[in-house]
Amino acid sequence: MKLWSVSAVVLVGLTAAGCVTSGLGTSRGSGASGAAVAVPSGRISKIDQFSYITPTCREVPGVAARVTKQAAYGRVSIRRARDFSPYDAGNSSAGCNSQRVPVWQVLYTSAPGYQGPDHFAYRKAFPNGKVLDVVVNVDVQ
């Protein structure tokens, strides 16, 4: 597969009510426009953030995420956190936008002093059976 200058190449589609992905590195992020994700050298950058919650803002158990290809010139990690998730107005969980909810975050940190291209891949799976494989190209500056 030829890697494009795109921040995320979605290999398996994800359409799930109550599920949101936000930030860079997904089809909803700035990389969907065709540009690589620009990140500062040696600093932690949030590439993606996603959650699966009910309309009452409770987490639905069963979300899984893992790095499937580590970056060559940096480090990718996936962590649990509590943060805001911007659901679209028509989404049944949009009422949760004003409070911190459980989320998964994909973080990238380049090697100190490195500048140039890098890429990595990760997989996120949801309790409804949907799976999303994402390839991220980063431009370390």
N, C-alpha and C positions, 0 to 999 in steps of 0.2 A: 504494500500500500504506500503510495507516495504521500508524504506529509506535506500539507499545505501550510501557508502562513495564516493559519486560523487557530484561534485559541482552543476551540473544542470541536472535535469531530464526533458526532453522536452516532454510535454504531447500532444501538438498539433504542427505539423510541420509548418515551415515557409519557403516558397520559393518565393521570390519576387525580381525581377530585380529592382535595385535602392534602395533596403533596405539592410542595413548592421547592424550586431550586432558585437561588438568587445569587448575585455576585458574579464574578468573572469565572470563566471556564465552563459555562453551560450554554445551552442554546438561548437562554435569556440574558446572558452576560454580554459584555462589550465585544467579546470575541466572535459573536454571531455575525458581526458586520464584516468579518474577513481579516481582521488585524490580529497579530499576535498579542498576547497579554504582556504589557510592559511592567517590569518589576525592578525595584532598586537592588543593587548588588549587596549581598550580605545581610539583608534585613528580611524578617518574616513578612510574607504577603498572603493575605486571605484570597484564595483563588475561587473557592466555591463555598456555599453554605446551603444546606437543605434540611427539611424537617418533614415529618408526617404527623399531624396532630388532628384532633377532633374539633368540631365546632365549639366545644367547651374548653378548648386550649389544653387538653390533656394529650400527652404523647401516646401514639399507637406503637406498642412494642413490635419488634421484629425487623427494624431497619438494620441493614448491614452495609458496611463500606470498607474497602481495602485498596491499597495501592497495588496495581498489577504490573507496573513497570516503573521502577525508581528513576529519578532524574540522573543524568550523567554528571552534571556539574553543580549539583545541589542536593537538597534533602526535601522529600515530601512526607508530610505526616497528616493523619486524619485524627481529629479529636472531637470529643463531646464538649458542648458548651451550652450556655443559656444566652440567647440573643434574640433580636427582633427578626421576624420573617415577614416580608411584604407579600401577603396574598392579594391577588386581584380582587377588586370590589365584588365581583359576582361569586367568588369562592365562598363556600360554607364556613371556612375558617377565617375569613377576613376580619371578623370581630376580635381576633387575637393579635392583630397587628400592633396594638398599643402596649403590649406587654412582652417581656422576655419569655421565650418558650425553649424547650430542649431542641437543640440543633446539632448537626454534624458539620464540621468545618474542615476544608481541605486547605492545608498551608504549605507554602513553598519557601525555602530559603536557599539562596545560591551560596556557593563556596565564597569565602571572603575575597574580595578583589576581582572575582570573575566577572567578565562582561562578554555578552554574546548570546547565541541561541541555546536553548535547552528544551527538552520535552519529557513528559511523563504520562502515565495512564493510571486511571483508577476505575473501580466499579462500585456502583451503589445499587442496592437491592431493597425493595420495599415489601411490606407484609402482604400486599395484594398480588404479589408475584411478578411485578414489573421490575426489570433490570435495565440499568443504563450504564454502558461502557463509554468512558470519556477519555479522549487523548487531548492533552493540553500542550501547546507550544508557547514557550515564554521567551521574551526578549529581555535579557538581563542588562540593565543599564547602570 
